[in-house]
């Protein structure tokens, strides 16, 4: 590196122009700190931090979108299966899948099982499709040969929440307003219990 007095510095420089280990602010041999280098490193740290936050958010959104798409596909497949079996008999469903569905029959079965087990897919926010299958006990092909998928159970509160959502969709022979009033009266204690959890400040990641 050329200096003002035409002498050459012996400090090593990486091929791509980046700082070497000895040139970083924390490794100055003379004990001095270069403000320019410090500001550059700090700016790069913060840039990478923001990039990590953005990528993490996009990844979480993509996971939920994939889960929601599979869940909705399962609902449609269940409805179509009922229609096909009613019109053409039980044995026609597999033929219908082979002729119309671009995935495998096992994939269709997993989608339908997901739709049957989960009343509201928002209860599984933040989970991947494979994690959801494992929690629900839905068999999947292992990522590597010889490994069997782990079977987990959904937390009890999620199971109960799903049952509650399904129950709330059943309306007896009463008007909508009467049913809503009954829900507000009967579920008041539960609402007061869980309301603080949703009104508190959201947990910050990264």
N, CA and C of each residue as an Amber inpcrd file, in Angstrom:
protein
   618
   0.8610000  -1.1900000   0.0000000   0.0000000   0.0000000   0.0000000
   0.8910000   1.2320000   0.0000000   0.7040000   2.1340000  -0.8980000
   1.5310000   3.3200000  -1.0520000   1.1450000   4.3570000  -0.0160000
   2.1610000   5.0120000   0.6260000   1.9180000   6.0590000   1.6190000
   2.3670000   7.3820000   1.0780000   2.1360000   8.4910000   1.8600000
   2.4740000   9.8350000   1.3840000   3.9690000  10.0340000   1.2180000
   4.8040000   9.3290000   2.0250000   6.2610000   9.5150000   1.9090000
   6.8690000   8.5070000   0.9530000   6.0150000   7.9560000   0.0580000
   6.4550000   7.0160000  -0.9880000   7.0400000   5.7270000  -0.4290000
   6.8600000   5.4850000   0.8670000   7.2710000   4.1840000   1.4000000
   6.1030000   3.2360000   1.2870000   6.3370000   1.9710000   1.3740000
   5.2990000   0.9670000   1.2100000   4.9820000   0.3450000   2.5590000
   3.6650000   0.1900000   2.8260000   3.2230000  -0.4490000   4.0600000
   3.3240000  -1.9540000   3.8960000   3.6950000  -2.6030000   4.9670000
   3.8120000  -4.0690000   4.9320000   2.5620000  -4.7360000   5.4730000
   1.4970000  -3.9590000   5.7940000   0.2800000  -4.5600000   6.3060000
  -0.3880000  -5.3960000   5.2210000  -0.7910000  -6.6090000   5.5370000
  -1.4280000  -7.4700000   4.5240000  -2.8130000  -6.9680000   4.1590000
  -3.1870000  -7.1610000   2.9080000  -4.5100000  -6.7910000   2.4140000
  -5.1010000  -8.0050000   1.7150000  -6.3490000  -8.3120000   1.9960000
  -6.9950000  -9.4470000   1.3480000  -7.1330000  -9.1880000  -0.1380000
  -7.2520000 -10.2710000  -0.9040000  -7.3360000 -10.1460000  -2.3580000
  -8.5270000  -9.3320000  -2.8030000  -9.6360000  -9.4160000  -2.0620000
 -10.8470000  -8.6890000  -2.4500000 -10.9310000  -7.3110000  -1.8330000
  -9.8520000  -6.8780000  -1.1780000  -9.8470000  -5.5370000  -0.6080000
 -10.4260000  -5.4720000   0.7860000 -10.9160000  -6.6080000   1.3270000
 -11.5200000  -6.6130000   2.6530000 -10.4450000  -6.5270000   3.7150000
 -10.8400000  -6.1590000   4.9270000  -9.9040000  -6.0680000   6.0290000
  -9.4200000  -7.4520000   6.4250000  -8.1100000  -7.5380000   6.7130000
  -7.6040000  -8.7840000   7.2570000  -7.8420000  -8.7900000   8.7590000
  -7.5350000  -9.9090000   9.3940000  -7.7780000 -10.0270000  10.8350000
  -6.9870000  -8.9880000  11.6080000  -5.7210000  -8.7800000  11.2180000
  -4.8780000  -7.8230000  11.9340000  -5.3120000  -6.3890000  11.7130000
  -6.0700000  -6.1190000  10.6300000  -6.4860000  -4.7580000  10.3370000
  -7.8070000  -4.3950000  10.9860000  -8.5500000  -5.3780000  11.5330000
  -9.8390000  -5.0860000  12.1430000  -9.6270000  -4.2200000  13.3720000
 -10.6320000  -3.3880000  13.7420000 -10.4670000  -2.4320000  14.8320000
 -10.0340000  -3.0670000  16.1400000 -10.4500000  -4.2850000  16.3940000
 -10.1020000  -4.9160000  17.6630000  -8.7540000  -5.5830000  17.6620000
  -8.0020000  -5.5520000  16.5320000  -6.7250000  -6.2480000  16.4310000
  -5.5960000  -5.3250000  15.9820000  -5.7310000  -4.0510000  16.1980000
  -4.6700000  -3.1100000  15.8470000  -3.4740000  -3.3630000  16.7470000
  -2.3070000  -3.6030000  16.1630000  -1.1220000  -3.9360000  16.9460000
  -0.6200000  -2.7350000  17.7380000  -0.8820000  -1.5290000  17.2430000
  -0.3910000  -0.3520000  17.9490000  -1.3590000   0.1240000  19.0200000
  -2.4910000  -0.5930000  19.2050000  -3.4360000  -0.2470000  20.2400000
  -4.3740000   0.8770000  19.8740000  -4.2060000   1.4950000  18.7070000
  -5.0640000   2.6010000  18.2900000  -6.3210000   2.0670000  17.6260000
  -7.3450000   2.8960000  17.5830000  -8.6010000   2.5360000  16.9450000
  -8.8940000   3.5140000  15.8280000  -9.1270000   2.9820000  14.6400000
  -9.4290000   3.8150000  13.4840000 -10.9210000   4.0940000  13.4440000
 -11.3510000   5.3420000  13.6500000 -12.7900000   5.6490000  13.6700000
 -13.5040000   5.2590000  12.3880000 -12.8230000   5.4130000  11.2540000
 -13.4410000   5.0690000   9.9770000 -13.7350000   3.5780000   9.9110000
 -12.7580000   2.7740000  10.3470000 -12.9520000   1.3280000  10.3320000
 -14.0570000   0.9100000  11.2910000 -14.0630000   1.5410000  12.4700000
 -15.0980000   1.2110000  13.4590000 -16.4780000   1.5230000  12.9060000
 -16.6500000   2.6950000  12.3180000 -17.9480000   3.0790000  11.7630000
 -18.3640000   2.1470000  10.6360000 -17.3990000   1.6990000   9.8350000
 -17.7060000   0.7880000   8.7320000 -18.1950000  -0.5570000   9.2580000
 -17.5020000  -1.0620000  10.2720000 -17.8820000  -2.3520000  10.8510000
 -19.2510000  -2.2610000  11.5200000 -19.4830000  -1.1830000  12.2600000
 -20.7690000  -1.0050000  12.9330000 -21.9010000  -0.9330000  11.9230000
 -21.6730000  -0.1920000  10.8330000 -22.6970000  -0.0770000   9.7890000
 -22.9940000  -1.4350000   9.1620000 -21.9600000  -2.2460000   8.9480000
 -22.1490000  -3.5650000   8.3530000 -22.8940000  -4.4990000   9.3110000
 -22.5720000  -4.4200000  10.5940000 -23.2750000  -5.2340000  11.5890000
 -24.7610000  -4.9140000  11.5810000 -25.0850000  -3.6340000  11.5980000
 -26.4930000  -3.2260000  11.6240000 -27.2080000  -3.5660000  10.3260000
 -26.4940000  -3.4800000   9.1900000 -27.1030000  -3.8580000   7.9140000
 -27.4430000  -5.3390000   7.9090000 -26.5160000  -6.1570000   8.3870000
 -26.7610000  -7.5960000   8.4360000 -27.8630000  -7.9410000   9.4330000
 -27.9390000  -7.1960000  10.5240000 -29.0130000  -7.4090000  11.4990000
 -30.3770000  -7.1430000  10.8720000 -30.5030000  -6.0570000  10.1310000
 -31.7720000  -5.7420000   9.4770000 -32.1160000  -6.7820000   8.4140000
 -31.0890000  -7.2390000   7.7030000 -31.3200000  -8.2670000   6.6870000
 -31.8010000  -9.5640000   7.3270000 -31.2100000  -9.9140000   8.4660000
 -31.6260000 -11.1280000   9.1760000 -33.0680000 -11.0090000   9.6470000
 -33.4560000  -9.8410000  10.1490000 -34.8280000  -9.6370000  10.6050000
 -35.8240000  -9.7620000   9.4500000 -35.4850000  -9.1310000   8.3220000
 -36.3830000  -9.1870000   7.1670000 -36.5240000 -10.6160000   6.6540000
 -35.3980000 -11.3250000   6.5400000 -35.4400000 -12.6990000   6.0380000
 -36.2160000 -13.6050000   6.9920000 -36.0600000 -13.3840000   8.2980000
 -36.7900000 -14.1750000   9.2780000 -38.2890000 -13.9520000   9.1470000
 -38.7020000 -12.7010000   8.9400000 -40.1190000 -12.3930000   8.7760000
 -40.6740000 -13.0430000   7.5150000 -39.9360000 -12.9280000   6.4010000
 -40.3810000 -13.5190000   5.1410000 -40.4920000 -15.0370000   5.2750000
 -39.5310000 -15.6440000   5.9920000 -39.5540000 -17.0970000   6.1660000
 -40.7750000 -17.5300000   6.9680000 -41.0890000 -16.7800000   8.0390000
 -42.2670000 -17.1310000   8.8420000 -43.5440000 -16.9890000   8.0310000
 -43.6310000 -15.9320000   7.2320000 -44.8160000 -15.7380000   6.4040000
 -44.9580000 -16.8620000   5.3810000 -43.8340000 -17.2660000   4.7900000
 -43.8690000 -18.3330000   3.7830000 -44.2970000 -19.6560000   4.4110000
 -43.8270000 -19.9390000   5.6400000 -44.2210000 -21.1700000   6.3250000
 -45.7270000 -21.2120000   6.5340000 -46.2860000 -20.0920000   6.9930000
 -47.7230000 -20.0780000   7.2700000 -48.5400000 -20.1440000   5.9810000
 -48.0570000 -19.4870000   4.9270000 -48.7770000 -19.5350000   3.6540000
 -48.8170000 -20.9630000   3.1070000 -47.7180000 -21.6900000   3.2360000
 -47.6850000 -23.0860000   2.7790000 -48.6530000 -23.9360000   3.5940000
 -48.6650000 -23.7190000   4.9100000 -49.5680000 -24.4690000   5.7800000
 -51.0310000 -24.1610000   5.4580000 -51.3390000 -22.8750000   5.2660000
 -52.7150000 -22.4750000   4.9650000 -53.1680000 -23.0260000   3.6130000
 -52.2510000 -23.0520000   2.6360000 -52.5970000 -23.5760000   1.3180000
 -52.9060000 -25.0720000   1.3890000 -52.0920000 -25.8170000   2.1350000
 -52.3280000 -27.2580000   2.2810000 -53.6420000 -27.5170000   3.0120000
 -53.9190000 -26.7230000   4.0380000 -55.1580000 -26.8720000   4.8070000
 -56.3780000 -26.5970000   3.9410000 -56.3140000 -25.5390000   3.1390000
 -57.4390000 -25.2030000   2.2560000 -57.6030000 -26.2680000   1.1700000
 -56.4860000 -26.7600000   0.6320000 -56.5640000 -27.8390000  -0.3540000
 -57.2230000 -29.0710000   0.2490000 -56.9150000 -29.3550000   1.5140000
 -57.5410000 -30.4860000   2.1850000 -59.0400000 -30.3260000   2.3170000
 -59.4930000 -29.1100000   2.6150000 -60.9350000 -28.8590000   2.6970000
 -61.6130000 -29.1180000   1.3540000 -61.0010000 -28.6240000   0.2770000
 -61.5810000 -28.8120000  -1.0510000 -61.5540000 -30.2820000  -1.4610000
 -60.4740000 -30.9740000  -1.1240000 -60.3850000 -32.3930000  -1.4530000
 -61.4500000 -33.2020000  -0.7110000 -61.6960000 -32.8600000   0.5410000
 -62.7300000 -33.5640000   1.3020000 -64.1000000 -33.3830000   0.6610000
 -64.3960000 -32.1600000   0.2480000 -65.6810000 -31.8920000  -0.3960000
 -65.7900000 -32.6300000  -1.7290000 -64.6950000 -32.6490000  -2.4830000
 -64.7090000 -33.3210000  -3.7840000 -64.8080000 -34.8310000  -3.6170000
 -64.1350000 -35.3610000  -2.5980000 -64.2040000 -36.7960000  -2.3350000
 -65.6360000 -37.2200000  -2.0260000 -66.3170000 -36.4250000  -1.2350000
 -67.7130000 -36.7150000  -0.8980000 -68.5870000 -36.7050000  -2.1400000
 -68.3440000 -35.7200000  -3.0170000 -69.1500000 -35.6160000  -4.2360000
 -68.8850000 -36.7950000  -5.1730000 -67.6060000 -37.1300000  -5.3640000
 -67.2380000 -38.2050000  -6.2780000 -67.7740000 -39.5520000  -5.7850000
 -67.6200000 -39.8210000  -4.5180000 -68.0860000 -41.0980000  -3.9780000
 -69.6120000 -41.2010000  -4.0210000 -70.2610000 -40.0710000  -3.8550000
 -71.7230000 -40.0840000  -3.9090000 -72.2200000 -40.3590000  -5.3300000
 -71.5450000 -39.7810000  -6.3100000 -72.0060000 -39.9100000  -7.6890000
 -71.4910000 -41.1580000  -8.3810000 -70.2530000 -41.5860000  -8.0660000
 -69.6330000 -42.6720000  -8.8190000 -69.2120000 -43.8700000  -7.9850000
 -69.4310000 -43.8130000  -6.6770000 -69.0880000 -44.9590000  -5.8440000
 -67.7450000 -44.7880000  -5.1540000 -67.5080000 -45.5410000  -4.0590000
 -66.2700000 -45.4020000  -3.2840000 -64.9970000 -45.6430000  -4.0880000
 -65.0350000 -46.5850000  -5.0120000 -63.8310000 -46.9160000  -5.7590000
 -63.4020000 -45.8750000  -6.7640000 -64.2230000 -44.8680000  -7.0050000
 -63.9050000 -43.8710000  -8.0250000 -62.9620000 -42.7810000  -7.5250000
 -62.8020000 -42.6650000  -6.2080000 -62.0170000 -41.5590000  -5.6740000
 -60.5520000 -41.6340000  -6.0780000 -59.9510000 -42.8060000  -5.9840000
 -58.5440000 -42.9480000  -6.3600000 -58.3480000 -42.6650000  -7.8430000
 -59.2850000 -43.1170000  -8.6590000 -59.2000000 -42.8240000 -10.0930000
 -59.3090000 -41.3230000 -10.3470000 -60.1680000 -40.6670000  -9.5940000
 -60.3090000 -39.2150000  -9.7450000 -59.0090000 -38.5060000  -9.3920000
 -58.3670000 -38.9410000  -8.3090000 -57.0910000 -38.3370000  -7.9090000
 -56.0320000 -38.5300000  -8.9820000 -55.9360000 -39.7390000  -9.5120000
 -54.9290000 -40.0290000 -10.5250000 -55.1500000 -39.2040000 -11.7870000
 -56.4030000 -38.8900000 -12.0770000 -56.7130000 -38.1510000 -13.2980000
 -56.6420000 -36.6390000 -13.1090000 -56.8050000 -36.1590000 -11.8850000
 -56.9520000 -34.7130000 -11.6840000 -55.9390000 -34.0730000 -10.7450000
 -55.4410000 -34.8180000  -9.7620000 -54.5550000 -34.2270000  -8.7630000
 -53.1030000 -34.3940000  -9.1700000 -52.3450000 -33.2990000  -9.1430000
 -50.9450000 -33.3500000  -9.5850000 -50.0090000 -33.9470000  -8.5430000
 -50.4690000 -34.0360000  -7.3150000 -49.6600000 -34.6610000  -6.2740000
 -49.9550000 -36.1400000  -6.1710000 -49.3470000 -36.7750000  -5.1720000
 -49.5780000 -38.2030000  -4.9460000 -50.8320000 -38.4070000  -4.0900000
 -51.4160000 -39.6050000  -4.1350000 -52.5540000 -39.8870000  -3.2470000
 -52.2180000 -39.6920000  -1.7740000 -50.9660000 -39.9990000  -1.3920000
 -50.5720000 -39.8070000   0.0020000 -50.5710000 -38.3270000   0.3820000
 -50.1380000 -37.4900000  -0.5490000 -50.1670000 -36.0510000  -0.2830000
 -51.5980000 -35.5700000  -0.1010000 -52.4860000 -36.0310000  -0.9610000
 -53.8980000 -35.6700000  -0.8380000 -54.4560000 -36.1400000   0.5010000
 -54.0610000 -37.3390000   0.9200000 -54.5310000 -37.8690000   2.1930000
 -54.0520000 -37.0130000   3.3570000 -52.7910000 -36.5550000   3.2900000
 -52.2640000 -35.6950000   4.3530000 -53.0050000 -34.3640000   4.3950000
 -53.2740000 -33.7790000   3.2240000 -54.0240000 -32.5230000   3.1810000
 -55.4010000 -32.6970000   3.8220000 -56.0750000 -33.7760000   3.4860000
 -57.4190000 -34.0040000   4.0290000 -57.3760000 -34.2480000   5.5330000
 -56.3760000 -34.9970000   5.9850000 -56.2330000 -35.2480000   7.4230000
 -55.9720000 -33.9420000   8.1600000 -55.1510000 -33.0790000   7.5770000
 -54.8780000 -31.7670000   8.1680000 -56.1580000 -30.9570000   8.3040000
 -56.9680000 -30.9440000   7.2470000 -58.2170000 -30.1900000   7.2780000
 -59.1940000 -30.7600000   8.3010000 -59.1770000 -32.0730000   8.4860000
 -60.0690000 -32.7100000   9.4580000 -59.6390000 -32.4410000  10.8990000
 -58.3330000 -32.3800000  11.1330000 -57.8210000 -32.2530000  12.4940000
 -57.7900000 -30.8130000  13.0000000 -57.7100000 -29.8570000  12.0850000
 -57.5230000 -28.4590000  12.4760000 -58.7200000 -27.6430000  12.0190000
 -59.4030000 -27.0390000  12.9840000 -60.5680000 -26.2170000  12.6480000
 -60.1570000 -24.8380000  12.1430000 -59.0670000 -24.2960000  12.6800000
 -58.5900000 -22.9680000  12.2860000 -57.0760000 -23.0230000  12.1740000
 -56.5680000 -22.8530000  10.9740000 -55.1290000 -23.0030000  10.7300000
 -54.3120000 -21.9280000  11.4390000 -54.9370000 -20.8270000  11.8400000
 -54.2030000 -19.7700000  12.5370000 -53.6990000 -20.2280000  13.9010000
 -54.2720000 -21.3030000  14.4450000 -53.7860000 -21.8360000  15.7080000
 -52.3630000 -22.3920000  15.5600000 -51.9450000 -22.6710000  14.3430000
 -50.6290000 -23.2760000  14.1000000 -49.6530000 -22.2630000  13.5120000
 -49.8830000 -20.9900000  13.7550000 -49.0250000 -19.9280000  13.2460000
 -47.5780000 -20.1610000  13.6660000 -46.6730000 -20.0540000  12.7080000
 -45.2490000 -20.2040000  12.9890000 -44.7140000 -21.6040000  12.8030000
 -45.5810000 -22.5740000  12.5380000 -45.1300000 -23.9500000  12.3400000
 -45.0440000 -24.2750000  10.8570000 -44.0890000 -25.0980000  10.5050000
 -43.9790000 -25.5450000   9.1220000 -44.9870000 -26.6630000   8.8740000
 -45.1790000 -26.9890000   7.6130000 -46.1080000 -28.0620000   7.2580000
 -45.6450000 -29.3860000   7.8430000 -44.3620000 -29.6690000   7.7580000
 -43.8320000 -30.9310000   8.2960000 -43.9660000 -30.9680000   9.8150000
 -43.7040000 -29.8530000  10.4960000 -43.8670000 -29.8150000  11.9460000
 -45.3230000 -30.0590000  12.3490000 -46.2440000 -29.4810000  11.5700000
 -47.6650000 -29.6720000  11.8490000 -48.0630000 -31.1250000  11.6770000
 -47.5970000 -31.7490000  10.5950000 -47.8820000 -33.1650000  10.3880000
 -47.3810000 -33.9960000  11.5700000 -46.1670000 -33.6800000  12.0460000
 -45.5960000 -34.4390000  13.1570000 -46.4190000 -34.2490000  14.4200000
 -46.8580000 -33.0060000  14.6660000 -47.6590000 -32.7340000  15.8630000
 -49.0020000 -33.4630000  15.8200000 -49.5730000 -33.5730000  14.6330000
 -50.8800000 -34.2040000  14.4850000 -50.7930000 -35.7160000  14.3180000
 -49.5850000 -36.2340000  14.2110000 -49.4340000 -37.6730000  14.0240000
 -49.7190000 -38.1220000  12.6030000 -49.5900000 -37.2000000  11.6340000
 -49.8140000 -37.5360000  10.2260000 -48.4920000 -38.0260000   9.6380000
 -48.4930000 -39.2330000   9.1210000 -47.2620000 -39.8320000   8.6280000
 -46.7380000 -39.0930000   7.4080000 -45.4290000 -38.9090000   7.3690000
 -44.7700000 -38.2930000   6.2210000 -43.5530000 -39.1230000   5.8460000
 -43.0630000 -38.9100000   4.6270000 -41.8390000 -39.5770000   4.2250000
 -40.6680000 -38.9080000   4.9250000 -39.7420000 -39.6860000   5.5270000
 -38.5820000 -39.0810000   6.1790000 -37.7080000 -38.3510000   5.1770000
 -37.0070000 -37.2900000   5.6450000 -36.1310000 -36.5210000   4.7590000
 -34.9600000 -37.3540000   4.2750000 -34.4670000 -38.2590000   5.1220000
 -33.3580000 -39.1320000   4.7340000 -33.7790000 -40.5720000   4.9380000
 -33.3240000 -41.4930000   4.0650000 -33.7080000 -42.8980000   4.1920000
 -33.3050000 -43.4700000   5.5460000 -34.1430000 -44.3270000   6.0670000
 -33.8290000 -44.9980000   7.3180000 -34.2640000 -44.2570000   8.5550000
 -34.7510000 -43.0090000   8.3900000 -35.2030000 -42.2380000   9.5400000
 -36.7180000 -42.1640000   9.5460000 -37.3150000 -42.5060000  10.6600000
 -38.7690000 -42.4550000  10.7830000 -39.1710000 -41.1270000  11.3880000
 -40.2690000 -40.5560000  10.9270000 -40.6990000 -39.2770000  11.4860000
 -41.1260000 -39.4170000  12.9420000 -40.8120000 -38.3840000  13.7270000
 -41.2210000 -38.3730000  15.1240000 -42.6870000 -38.0030000  15.2300000
 -43.3910000 -38.6580000  16.1090000 -44.8030000 -38.3980000  16.2960000
 -44.9820000 -37.6390000  17.6100000 -45.5460000 -36.4440000  17.5220000
 -45.8150000 -35.6340000  18.6940000 -47.3130000 -35.3600000  18.7590000
 -47.7280000 -34.9150000  19.9080000 -49.1150000 -34.5580000  20.1020000
 -49.2260000 -33.0450000  20.2180000 -50.3410000 -32.5100000  19.7400000
 -50.5980000 -31.0890000  19.9130000 -50.7630000 -30.7850000  21.3920000
 -50.3520000 -29.5900000  21.8270000 -50.5900000 -29.2090000  23.2250000
 -52.0790000 -29.2760000  23.5470000 -52.4330000 -29.6350000  24.7700000
 -53.8560000 -29.7750000  25.1310000 -54.6820000 -28.5250000  24.8430000
 -54.0920000 -27.3390000  25.0720000 -54.8820000 -26.1270000  24.8460000
 -55.2100000 -25.9240000  23.3760000 -54.3330000 -26.3970000  22.4750000
 -54.6240000 -26.2870000  21.0460000 -55.7400000 -27.2590000  20.6610000
 -55.6900000 -28.4660000  21.2140000 -56.7490000 -29.4480000  20.9510000
 -58.1010000 -28.9120000  21.4070000 -58.1250000 -28.3560000  22.6240000
 -59.3730000 -27.8190000  23.1580000 -59.8480000 -26.6110000  22.3510000
 -58.8950000 -25.7700000  21.9130000 -59.2730000 -24.5930000  21.1150000
 -59.9020000 -25.0170000  19.7920000 -59.3530000 -26.0570000  19.1750000
 -59.9200000 -26.5540000  17.9270000 -61.3320000 -27.0990000  18.1430000
 -61.5220000 -27.8190000  19.2550000 -62.8530000 -28.3380000  19.5560000
 -63.8450000 -27.2050000  19.7930000 -63.3830000 -26.1450000  20.4600000
 -64.2520000 -25.0040000  20.7290000 -64.6570000 -24.3090000  19.4340000
 -63.6910000 -24.1280000  18.5250000 -63.9940000 -23.4710000  17.2500000
 -65.0210000 -24.2840000  16.4710000 -64.8480000 -25.6060000  16.4470000
 -65.8280000 -26.4430000  15.7480000 -67.2030000 -26.3600000  16.4030000
 -67.2210000 -26.3230000  17.7400000 -68.4990000 -26.2570000  18.4530000
 -69.2110000 -24.9400000  18.1840000 -68.4450000 -23.8600000  18.0710000
 -69.0550000 -22.5480000  17.8450000 -69.6670000 -22.4260000  16.4480000
 -69.2600000 -23.2990000  15.5410000 -69.8270000 -23.2510000  14.1930000
 -71.1990000 -23.9160000  14.1350000 -71.5460000 -24.6830000  15.1360000
 -72.8490000 -25.3440000  15.1710000 -73.8490000 -24.4120000  15.8340000
 -74.8250000 -24.0010000  15.1050000 -75.8390000 -23.1030000  15.6680000
 -77.1650000 -23.8550000  15.7900000 -77.6460000 -24.0410000  17.0110000
 -78.9660000 -24.6920000  17.1930000 -80.0650000 -23.8360000  16.5850000
 -81.2690000 -24.2610000  16.7820000 -82.3980000 -23.5540000  16.1720000
 -82.6930000 -22.2340000  16.8350000 -81.7230000 -21.3360000  16.8760000
 -81.9010000 -19.9990000  17.4240000 -81.3900000 -18.9880000  16.4140000
 -81.7540000 -17.7280000  16.6280000 -81.2700000 -16.6800000  15.7430000
 -79.7930000 -16.4250000  16.0150000 -79.1480000 -15.7520000  15.0600000
 -77.7170000 -15.4590000  15.2100000 -77.4760000 -14.5890000  16.4320000
 -78.3330000 -13.5840000  16.6500000 -78.1580000 -12.6940000  17.7930000
 -78.3200000 -13.4450000  19.1120000 -79.2960000 -14.3490000  19.1680000
 -79.4910000 -15.1400000  20.3840000 -78.2780000 -16.0360000  20.6500000
 -77.7370000 -16.6000000  19.5750000 -76.5690000 -17.4630000  19.7400000
 -75.3560000 -16.6660000  20.2020000 -75.1630000 -15.4800000  19.6260000
 -74.0460000 -14.6300000  20.0430000 -74.1690000 -14.2380000  21.5070000
 -75.3580000 -13.9120000  21.9320000 -75.5700000 -13.5410000  23.3310000
 -75.2530000 -14.7120000  24.2530000 -75.6340000 -15.9120000  23.8230000
 -75.3210000 -17.1060000  24.6230000 -73.8170000 -17.3270000  24.7050000
 -73.1240000 -17.1320000  23.5710000 -71.6600000 -17.2750000  23.5770000
 -71.0280000 -16.2610000  24.5190000 -71.4570000 -15.0140000  24.4400000
 -70.8770000 -13.9810000  25.3000000 -71.1130000 -14.2960000  26.7780000
 -72.2610000 -14.8030000  27.0970000 -72.5880000 -15.1310000  28.4880000
 -71.7930000 -16.3410000  28.9720000 -71.7510000 -17.3800000  28.1780000
 -71.1420000 -18.6310000  28.6180000 -69.6170000 -18.5990000  28.5590000
 -69.0690000 -17.7840000  27.6640000 -67.6150000 -17.7670000  27.4830000
 -66.9530000 -16.5580000  28.1260000 -67.6920000 -15.8010000  28.9220000
 -67.1470000 -14.5900000  29.5400000 -65.9410000 -14.8920000  30.4150000
 -66.0220000 -15.9370000  31.2200000 -64.9100000 -16.2730000  32.1190000
 -63.6490000 -16.6310000  31.3330000 -63.8060000 -17.4140000  30.2730000
 -62.6590000 -17.7770000  29.4360000 -62.0670000 -16.5460000  28.7660000
 -62.9320000 -15.6840000  28.2600000 -62.4780000 -14.4620000  27.5940000
 -61.6610000 -13.5840000  28.5400000 -62.1340000 -13.4030000  29.7620000
 -61.4250000 -12.5670000  30.7260000 -60.0730000 -13.1740000  31.0940000
 -60.0030000 -14.5040000  31.0460000 -58.7570000 -15.1830000  31.3960000
 -57.6830000 -14.9910000  30.3320000 -58.0510000 -15.0980000  29.0680000
 -57.0340000 -15.0690000  28.0120000 -56.8580000 -13.6930000  27.3930000
 -57.7530000 -12.7620000  27.6480000 -57.6470000 -11.4390000  27.0340000
 -56.3120000 -10.7420000  27.3120000 -55.7790000 -10.7700000  28.5550000
 -54.4950000 -10.0860000  28.8140000 -53.3500000 -10.5950000  27.9580000
 -53.3890000 -11.8710000  27.5640000 -52.3070000 -12.4260000  26.7480000
 -52.2690000 -11.7940000  25.3670000 -53.4230000 -11.4400000  24.8290000
 -53.4880000 -10.8680000  23.4910000 -53.3380000  -9.3510000  23.5030000
 -53.5730000  -8.7310000  24.6560000 -53.4810000  -7.2780000  24.7240000
 -52.0940000  -6.8150000  25.1290000 -51.2400000  -7.7190000  25.6180000
 -49.8840000  -7.3560000  26.0180000 -49.0460000  -7.1030000  24.7830000
 -47.8800000  -6.4500000  24.9760000 -46.9970000  -6.1200000  23.8690000
 -46.4920000  -7.3850000  23.2240000 -46.4230000  -7.4280000  21.8820000
 -45.9350000  -8.6390000  21.1970000 -44.4820000  -8.9220000  21.5040000
 -44.1680000 -10.1840000  21.5250000 -42.7690000 -10.6030000  21.7680000
 -41.9260000 -10.3070000  20.5490000 -40.7890000  -9.6580000  20.7660000
 -39.9110000  -9.2760000  19.6630000 -38.8710000 -10.3390000  19.4490000
 -38.7090000 -10.7360000  18.1980000 -37.6830000 -11.7090000  17.8460000
 -36.4950000 -10.9950000  17.2500000 -35.3550000 -11.6400000  17.3580000
 -34.1100000 -11.0580000  16.8830000 -33.8750000  -9.7090000  17.5530000
